[in-house]
Amino acid sequence: MFPEMGASEKEVLRELEEKTREDLTFDSGKILGSMCTYPHPLAVKVVMRYIDRNLGDPGLHVGSQKIEKEAVDMLANLLGLEKGYGHIVSGGTEANILAVRAMRNLAGIEKPELILPESAHFSFIKAAEMLGVKLVWAELNDDYTVNVKDVEEKITDRTIGIVGIAGSTGLGVVDDIPALSDLALDYGLPLHVDAAFGGFVIPFAKALGYDLPDFDFHLKGVKSITIDPHKMGMVPIPAGGIIFREKKFLDSISVLAPYLAGGKIRQATITGTRPGANALAVWAMIKHLGFEGYKEVVREKMELARWFASELKKIPGIYLIREPVLNIVSFGSEKLEDLEEELKARGWGISAHRGYIRIVVMPHVRKEHLEAFLVDLRSIMAILTQ
Ligand SMILES: Cc1ncc(COP(=O)(O)O)c(C=O)c1O
């Protein structure tokens, strides 16, 4: 009910505290199945300081707009371009929708089709529905990467583009993006890489010596990349990233916003009014941690993920779906349903999907949290396999 009279600030805050007691928090160490994390303290400070900035009306907040452009360029730079075109958006979903919108608008084809791996995130289903694009799903190989031959066989004269995944949602698998890029170039199609998760992992993991395929703008067929600072970038939600190689992609999705207080602009994002503070936090985090800082975060979490995978393998009745590629470890069990239920009853923030449980070793996940999880897992499995 909408209250007739207002309550005191103290009362409102007390009620909020009481109601959010049900929430699982990242600092509890119980959230192991999320791609979000507790944001970095500097990013929190920046968001609080600049909470009123609206990048939907950049004429008013010219400084913030310049900072967003710098953030986009730094992300583009991380991904192999000197200069990129794009935005800090609300997340991977919006970034993927914008990429599909650009591919559709530039193709200008009737009954457009988009080819994407069966492992692709559900945001593409939303994009397809909203944009009237038919999704054509390509099969996966035994290692869960997309089958490039199957992608090729599915190309028709209605194809507007191809999607590859660099860090799949379920398993953190990186598709053979070099082969997809070659294919895209051969057929004159744009390749969009969904690196919502992997974008803030793969460049650093490669620098640490992990053997991972190229996935970014170094490959000429790659025309756009989704990269989410609110995942491994440690920026508060909402902070996604869409980077295009060429200006024409951004232009193709820009519409006139004629009435803004800061003056007319052309706007490409799905959201009109949108937070400047989070874009500033992306800029601040990149400046603060730099390549070496993020590399250290990735080093620790990649090593922890491998240790965790090796411990899982020792538990009777548990098997890995595949060796971890990034800092995601997914495992199955014949008793999956009972296991999921029991883990949830013990307060763990995990879920089972496609026949496995996914653990994402995010920055807030520490070894002692995984050790506590393993204690529970061992004891549940001992009961279930009796
Ligand atoms: C590969 C991939 N793409 C896109 C998304 C969507 O991101 P968001 O939830 O920030 O919209 C996710 C989310 O987990 C993802 O894993």
PDBQT file of the ligand as one rigid body, heavy atoms in Angstrom, charges set to zero:
ROOT
HETATM    1  C1  LIG A 401      28.095 -14.912 -21.614  1.00  0.00    +0.000 C 
HETATM    2  C2  LIG A 401      27.072 -13.984 -21.037  1.00  0.00    +0.000 A 
HETATM    3  N1  LIG A 401      26.528 -13.045 -21.815  1.00  0.00    +0.000 NA
HETATM    4  C3  LIG A 401      25.609 -12.186 -21.344  1.00  0.00    +0.000 A 
HETATM    5  C4  LIG A 401      25.193 -12.236 -20.036  1.00  0.00    +0.000 A 
HETATM    6  C5  LIG A 401      24.137 -11.278 -19.540  1.00  0.00    +0.000 C 
HETATM    7  O1  LIG A 401      24.680 -10.366 -18.659  1.00  0.00    +0.000 OA
HETATM    8  P1  LIG A 401      23.759  -9.472 -17.697  1.00  0.00    +0.000 P 
HETATM    9  O2  LIG A 401      23.151 -10.418 -16.709  1.00  0.00    +0.000 OA
HETATM   10  O3  LIG A 401      24.738  -8.521 -17.113  1.00  0.00    +0.000 OA
HETATM   11  O4  LIG A 401      22.742  -8.797 -18.531  1.00  0.00    +0.000 OA
HETATM   12  C6  LIG A 401      25.738 -13.203 -19.184  1.00  0.00    +0.000 A 
HETATM   13  C7  LIG A 401      25.296 -13.290 -17.785  1.00  0.00    +0.000 C 
HETATM   14  O5  LIG A 401      25.643 -14.158 -17.051  1.00  0.00    +0.000 OA
HETATM   15  C8  LIG A 401      26.695 -14.109 -19.696  1.00  0.00    +0.000 A 
HETATM   16  O6  LIG A 401      27.210 -15.087 -18.950  1.00  0.00    +0.000 OA
ENDROOT
TORSDOF 0
